[in-house]
Amino acid sequence: MSEDFYDVLGVSRDASKDEIKNAYRKKAAKYHPDVSDEDDAEEKFKKVQKAKEVLTDDEKRQMYDQVGHERFQQSQKRGGGGGGRGGGNPFGGGGNPFGGMGGGGGGFEDIFNNLFNGGAGGQQRTRPQQGRDVAQRISIDLEDAYHGVERDVTVRRREVCPECDGEGHPDDAEVNTCSECNGSGQQTTVQQTPFGRVQQTTTCRGEGETYSEDCSECRGSGRVRRTRDVTITIPAGFRDGQRLRYRGEGEPGENGGPNGDLFVEVTVRDHDEFERDGDDLRYTHPISFPQAVFGATIEVPTLDGEEELTVPAGTQSGSTFTVSDAGMPHLDGRGHGDLYVEVHVVTPEDLNKEQREALKEFAEAGGEEVKEGLFQKLKNSL
């Protein structure tokens, strides 16, 4: 993958902001570490994020186009961008010109740490850090949401390498002194800030040591990608788009930090008969013309069996009746919503001779003159 931000996203240098955002979404979906099988997916994902961050900011993009990729990156490093993880302006990362991106890397916060905390910014990297969260999505039927259901979700995440126990090298690898920090475990850099030149001490990535051989399984990273099944419980009454959180089922932490969490977003599929409205359900039920005229007791389906509904005499098409507590369960476990049944009077299309004569008598008894097309008029009025 080319380093040039336009090449990273696969867009032309005169691409619009919308084109850049669309390209970013496609690339991000391709290289996201949670879904990509490529070994360097995480690094590519970071490049895609950085490219989008710069090219969708008018000032950063103008500067990038003027000075070119290399000089732009150098200006970031001089301004505390933390090796390219900060933003495009000369003072640091992210959309805030005075802040980093939250993962360490020399923004304005690090400068204050060095000024007032005795170089604590470098020590931040050795503190325990929680692992990354993992997101997953699952689809269920409305019946599952009504009753509650258990499902197995396949989660792809980074785990501690079983071959080297997360060390990144074989036990018999030769240990060498790191040439970047001379074995001290820390590196000192000087940054140009709005307050002048500030010295910053950071923890060396190798912590003072390098090894003659990387682990063949994880290639020195100490982490490998694995898939595992997690059983999740979706409670009755769960709604479309809600999320479940499973603590500790995300990726492992750093320096003894806790695992991240697993977030499962639940999508509830549309139902063929019922329409959900919060915890209420809506249903359309056909009735015959005689049932509408004389009234009737009908059976309507629910998600928990049939229920009887009384249709009074003289019911009009489009009338709505309520079946109490026949809707979705409330998530707190206290009762259900209601089922709203809208009745639709069905006009018969094929009448036999006796039916036609009876309907004529009915119309004449009501004072209507029976003419050709009366039945269509009656049909349209229902």
VENSUL-V29521 format. One record per residue. N is the residue number from 1. RES is the residue in one small letter. BURIAL is b if it has 24 or more other ideal C-beta (glycine too) atoms within 12 Angstrom, else e. Layout:
n-><N;N>
res-><RES;RES>
burial-><BURIAL;BURIAL>
//
This chain:
n-><1;2;3;4;5;6;7;8;9;10;11;12;13;14;15;16;17;18;19;20;21;22;23;24;25;26;27;28;29;30;31;32;33;34;35;36;37;38;39;40;41;42;43;44;45;46;47;48;49;50;51;52;53;54;55;56;57;58;59;60;61;62;63;64;65;66;67;68;69;70;71;72;73;74;75;76;77;78;79;80;81;82;83;84;85;86;87;88;89;90;91;92;93;94;95;96;97;98;99;100;101;102;103;104;105;106;107;108;109;110;111;112;113;114;115;116;117;118;119;120;121;122;123;124;125;126;127;128;129;130;131;132;133;134;135;136;137;138;139;140;141;142;143;144;145;146;147;148;149;150;151;152;153;154;155;156;157;158;159;160;161;162;163;164;165;166;167;168;169;170;171;172;173;174;175;176;177;178;179;180;181;182;183;184;185;186;187;188;189;190;191;192;193;194;195;196;197;198;199;200;201;202;203;204;205;206;207;208;209;210;211;212;213;214;215;216;217;218;219;220;221;222;223;224;225;226;227;228;229;230;231;232;233;234;235;236;237;238;239;240;241;242;243;244;245;246;247;248;249;250;251;252;253;254;255;256;257;258;259;260;261;262;263;264;265;266;267;268;269;270;271;272;273;274;275;276;277;278;279;280;281;282;283;284;285;286;287;288;289;290;291;292;293;294;295;296;297;298;299;300;301;302;303;304;305;306;307;308;309;310;311;312;313;314;315;316;317;318;319;320;321;322;323;324;325;326;327;328;329;330;331;332;333;334;335;336;337;338;339;340;341;342;343;344;345;346;347;348;349;350;351;352;353;354;355;356;357;358;359;360;361;362;363;364;365;366;367;368;369;370;371;372;373;374;375;376;377;378;379;380;381;382>
res-><m;s;e;d;f;y;d;v;l;g;v;s;r;d;a;s;k;d;e;i;k;n;a;y;r;k;k;a;a;k;y;h;p;d;v;s;d;e;d;d;a;e;e;k;f;k;k;v;q;k;a;k;e;v;l;t;d;d;e;k;r;q;m;y;d;q;v;g;h;e;r;f;q;q;s;q;k;r;g;g;g;g;g;g;r;g;g;g;n;p;f;g;g;g;g;n;p;f;g;g;m;g;g;g;g;g;g;f;e;d;i;f;n;n;l;f;n;g;g;a;g;g;q;q;r;t;r;p;q;q;g;r;d;v;a;q;r;i;s;i;d;l;e;d;a;y;h;g;v;e;r;d;v;t;v;r;r;r;e;v;c;p;e;c;d;g;e;g;h;p;d;d;a;e;v;n;t;c;s;e;c;n;g;s;g;q;q;t;t;v;q;q;t;p;f;g;r;v;q;q;t;t;t;c;r;g;e;g;e;t;y;s;e;d;c;s;e;c;r;g;s;g;r;v;r;r;t;r;d;v;t;i;t;i;p;a;g;f;r;d;g;q;r;l;r;y;r;g;e;g;e;p;g;e;n;g;g;p;n;g;d;l;f;v;e;v;t;v;r;d;h;d;e;f;e;r;d;g;d;d;l;r;y;t;h;p;i;s;f;p;q;a;v;f;g;a;t;i;e;v;p;t;l;d;g;e;e;e;l;t;v;p;a;g;t;q;s;g;s;t;f;t;v;s;d;a;g;m;p;h;l;d;g;r;g;h;g;d;l;y;v;e;v;h;v;v;t;p;e;d;l;n;k;e;q;r;e;a;l;k;e;f;a;e;a;g;g;e;e;v;k;e;g;l;f;q;k;l;k;n;s;l>
burial-><e;e;e;b;b;b;e;b;b;b;b;e;e;e;b;e;e;e;e;b;e;e;b;b;e;e;b;b;e;e;b;b;b;b;e;e;e;e;e;e;b;b;e;b;b;b;b;b;b;b;b;b;b;b;b;b;b;e;e;b;b;e;b;b;e;e;e;e;b;e;e;b;b;e;b;b;b;b;b;b;b;b;b;b;b;b;b;b;b;b;b;b;b;b;e;e;b;b;b;b;b;e;b;b;b;b;b;b;b;b;b;b;b;b;e;e;e;e;b;e;b;b;e;b;b;e;e;e;e;e;b;b;b;b;b;b;b;b;e;b;b;b;b;b;b;b;e;e;b;e;b;e;b;e;b;b;b;b;b;b;b;e;e;b;e;b;b;b;b;e;e;e;e;e;e;e;e;e;e;e;e;e;e;e;b;b;b;e;b;e;b;b;b;e;e;e;e;b;e;b;b;b;b;b;b;b;b;e;b;b;b;e;e;e;b;e;b;b;e;b;b;b;b;b;b;e;e;e;e;b;e;b;e;b;b;b;b;b;b;b;e;e;e;b;e;b;e;e;b;b;b;b;b;b;e;e;e;e;b;b;b;b;b;b;b;b;e;b;e;e;e;e;e;b;e;b;e;e;b;b;b;b;b;b;b;e;b;e;b;e;b;b;e;e;e;b;e;b;e;b;b;b;b;e;e;e;b;e;b;e;b;e;e;e;b;e;b;e;b;e;b;e;b;e;e;b;b;b;b;e;e;e;e;e;e;b;b;b;b;b;b;b;b;e;b;e;e;e;e;e;e;e;e;e;e;e;e;e;b;e;e;e;e;e;e;e;e;e;e;e;e;e;e;e;b;e;e;e;e;e;e;b>
//
